[in-house]
Amino acid sequence: MDFTGKVVLITGGGSGIGRATALAFARRGATVVVAGRNADPLDETVKLIESENGKADRITADVSRARDVQRLVTTTVESHGGLDIAFNNAGVFSMAPVAEIDEDVWEHTLSINLTGVFLSMKHEIAHMRANGGGVIVNTASTFGAHKRMEGTGAYTATKAAVSALTRTAARENIGAGIRINAVSPGPIESAMSLRPGETEAQRAERLRDALPIGRAGTLEEAAATVLWLSSPESGFVVGHDLVLDGAATA
């Protein structure tokens, strides 16, 4: 998969799947713009890419704020000559039974996980429609449209909505040459899959019995999935929510 000459925007690009995907795109020739609320982890991603002679930039932005997202897309286009691929990956995780969810936590989870994807797509689509098309991949989750678990009500609600929003936007925009899909990771070797106080070794032990494949997915496997969805090789895949979970929901 060659992305030479492509401009890729990744929200949540300072860690985990976002950082791994940024590195993977850069290794295949893309100019990568990583975005997030905090500059330091974004700077680290940029340094890692540049250490491999890749091309990268960072823009601080809060995806829950419309002005930030509009500025993010506009700055990316003006600074790098366009926007070909967007990976809307920024997200937060919270745990509490539905009856005990704090309203501020609910609103925060909704604003980042769902409103952030909506605002990102809104401004990305506007640019892509005016410039002949593009590709958008959104991060949903197996804890959404595919699986439920006690104590994840706020997170699950937002991720199920991301899956539905992705499918609707895909139907609305494929005629304009914009291909939109989602990826739904299960447990991946990132900080988000660790339970409170759990070590990586303890996570590995827990997932050895919990998942049919016997392990968590790697960050590289998650990144490769996003790259495939962004490539011409998946050109007939539109409005799909690709599950990446080692058969947990099979």
C-alpha positions in Angstrom: 0.0 0.0 0.0 1.6 3.2 -1.3 0.4 6.5 0.1 3.1 8.7 -1.5 1.8 12.2 -2.0 -1.3 11.7 0.2 -2.2 14.0 3.1 -3.6 12.1 6.1 -5.2 13.7 9.1 -5.4 11.6 12.3 -7.2 12.8 15.4 -6.1 11.2 18.7 -2.7 10.9 17.1 -0.6 11.2 20.2 -0.8 7.6 21.5 -2.1 4.1 20.9 -3.8 3.3 17.6 -3.6 6.9 16.4 0.2 7.0 16.8 0.7 3.6 15.3 -1.4 4.4 12.3 0.4 7.8 11.9 3.7 5.9 11.8 2.4 3.3 9.3 1.1 6.0 6.9 4.3 7.9 7.1 6.4 4.8 6.4 4.4 4.4 3.2 5.0 7.9 1.9 2.1 10.0 3.3 2.4 13.4 4.9 0.7 12.9 8.3 -1.0 15.6 10.4 -1.7 14.4 14.0 -4.2 16.2 16.1 -5.2 16.2 19.8 -5.7 18.4 22.8 -2.2 18.1 24.2 0.9 19.2 22.3 3.5 17.0 24.1 2.3 13.5 22.9 1.7 14.9 19.4 5.2 16.3 19.3 6.5 12.8 20.3 4.6 11.2 17.4 6.1 13.8 15.0 9.6 13.1 16.3 9.1 9.4 15.8 8.0 9.9 12.2 10.8 12.4 11.5 13.4 10.0 13.0 12.5 7.6 10.1 12.7 10.5 7.6 8.9 10.7 7.3 6.8 13.9 6.9 4.6 14.9 9.8 2.9 17.9 11.4 0.9 18.4 14.5 -2.1 20.7 15.3 -3.6 21.0 18.7 -7.4 20.9 18.7 -10.3 19.8 20.8 -12.6 17.7 18.5 -15.6 18.5 20.6 -15.4 22.2 19.6 -16.7 23.1 16.2 -14.3 26.1 15.8 -11.3 23.9 16.6 -12.3 21.2 14.1 -12.9 23.7 11.4 -9.5 25.3 12.0 -7.9 21.8 12.1 -9.2 20.9 8.7 -8.6 24.3 7.1 -5.0 24.5 8.5 -4.2 21.0 7.2 -5.5 21.8 3.7 -3.7 25.2 3.6 -0.4 24.0 5.0 -0.2 20.7 3.0 -2.2 21.3 -0.1 -5.2 19.1 0.5 -6.7 16.3 2.5 -7.0 12.9 1.1 -7.5 10.6 4.1 -9.0 11.3 7.5 -8.8 8.8 10.5 -11.2 10.1 13.2 -9.8 8.3 16.1 -9.9 10.6 19.1 -11.8 9.0 22.0 -12.2 8.6 25.8 -13.3 5.6 27.9 -15.3 5.6 31.1 -16.8 2.9 33.3 -19.9 3.1 35.5 -23.3 1.3 35.6 -25.9 3.3 33.8 -27.7 4.3 37.1 -24.4 5.7 38.4 -23.0 7.5 35.4 -22.0 11.1 36.4 -23.7 13.5 34.1 -20.5 15.4 33.4 -18.8 12.2 32.5 -21.7 11.3 30.2 -21.5 14.7 28.5 -17.7 14.5 28.1 -17.8 11.0 26.7 -20.5 12.0 24.2 -18.7 15.2 23.2 -15.4 13.5 22.3 -16.5 10.1 21.0 -19.6 11.1 19.1 -19.8 14.9 18.6 -16.0 14.8 17.8 -16.6 12.3 14.9 -19.6 14.2 13.7 -17.8 17.6 13.6 -14.7 16.0 12.0 -16.7 14.3 9.2 -18.7 17.5 8.6 -15.7 19.6 7.8 -13.7 16.8 6.1 -16.6 16.0 3.9 -17.0 19.7 2.9 -13.4 19.8 1.7 -13.5 16.4 0.0 -16.7 17.2 -1.9 -15.1 20.3 -3.2 -12.0 18.5 -4.3 -13.0 15.3 -5.9 -13.4 12.9 -3.0 -11.4 11.1 -0.3 -11.5 8.5 2.3 -12.7 8.7 5.9 -12.2 6.0 8.6 -13.9 6.4 12.0 -13.0 4.5 15.2 -16.0 2.7 16.6 -15.6 -0.3 19.0 -16.7 -3.8 19.5 -18.3 -2.3 22.7 -20.9 -0.6 20.6 -23.0 -2.2 17.8 -21.3 -5.6 18.3 -21.1 -6.4 22.0 -22.2 -5.0 25.4 -20.5 -5.2 28.8 -21.8 -4.1 32.2 -20.4 -0.7 33.3 -19.6 0.7 29.9 -22.9 2.3 29.1 -21.6 5.8 28.2 -18.8 4.5 26.0 -20.9 1.8 24.4 -23.7 4.3 23.5 -21.3 6.6 21.8 -19.5 3.9 19.8 -22.7 2.3 18.6 -23.8 5.8 17.4 -20.4 6.2 15.6 -21.1 3.0 13.7 -24.6 4.1 12.7 -23.4 7.6 11.8 -20.6 6.1 9.6 -23.1 4.0 7.6 -25.4 7.0 7.1 -22.6 9.3 6.0 -21.2 6.6 3.7 -24.5 6.3 1.8 -24.8 10.1 1.6 -21.3 10.7 0.2 -20.2 7.8 -1.9 -21.7 9.4 -5.0 -19.3 12.3 -4.5 -16.3 10.0 -4.4 -16.0 10.0 -0.6 -15.6 6.5 0.8 -16.4 6.2 4.5 -16.0 3.2 6.8 -15.4 2.4 10.5 -13.1 0.1 12.3 -14.2 -1.6 15.6 -11.3 -2.8 17.6 -11.6 -5.2 20.5 -8.8 -5.4 23.1 -5.7 -3.9 21.6 -2.3 -3.6 23.3 -2.9 0.1 24.3 -3.5 1.9 27.5 -7.2 2.0 26.9 -7.6 -1.8 27.2 -6.0 -1.9 30.6 -8.4 -2.1 33.5 -7.8 0.1 36.5 -4.6 -1.0 38.3 -3.9 -3.8 35.8 -0.5 -4.4 34.4 0.2 -5.5 30.8 1.1 -9.0 32.0 -2.2 -9.2 33.9 -4.0 -8.1 30.8 -2.3 -10.7 28.7 -3.3 -13.4 31.2 -7.0 -12.2 31.3 -7.3 -12.1 27.5 -5.6 -15.5 27.1 -8.8 -17.1 28.3 -11.3 -14.5 27.3 -10.6 -14.3 23.6 -10.7 -17.2 21.1 -7.4 -16.0 19.6 -5.8 -16.0 23.0 -4.3 -12.6 23.0 -4.9 -8.9 22.5 -4.4 -7.4 19.0 -1.3 -5.4 18.4 -1.1 -1.7 17.5 0.5 -2.7 14.2 -2.5 -4.9 13.3 -4.9 -2.1 14.1 -2.9 0.3 12.0 -2.7 -2.1 9.1 -6.5 -2.4 9.1 -7.0 1.3 8.9 -4.5 1.5 6.1 -6.3 -1.2 4.1 -9.6 0.6 4.6 -7.9 3.8 3.3 -6.3 2.1 0.3 -7.6 1.5 -3.3 -7.5 -2.2 -2.5 -10.7 -1.8 -0.4 -12.3 0.4 -3.0 -15.7 -1.5 -3.0 -15.9 -1.4 0.8 -18.3 1.4 1.7 -20.3 1.9 4.9 -18.7 -1.0 6.6 -17.8 -1.4 10.3 -14.8 -3.8 10.3 -14.5 -5.8 13.5 -11.0 -6.4 14.7 -11.3 -8.6 17.8 -9.8 -12.0 17.4 -13.2 -13.7 17.1 -14.6 -12.3 20.4 -17.9 -11.4 18.7 -17.9 -14.2 16.1 
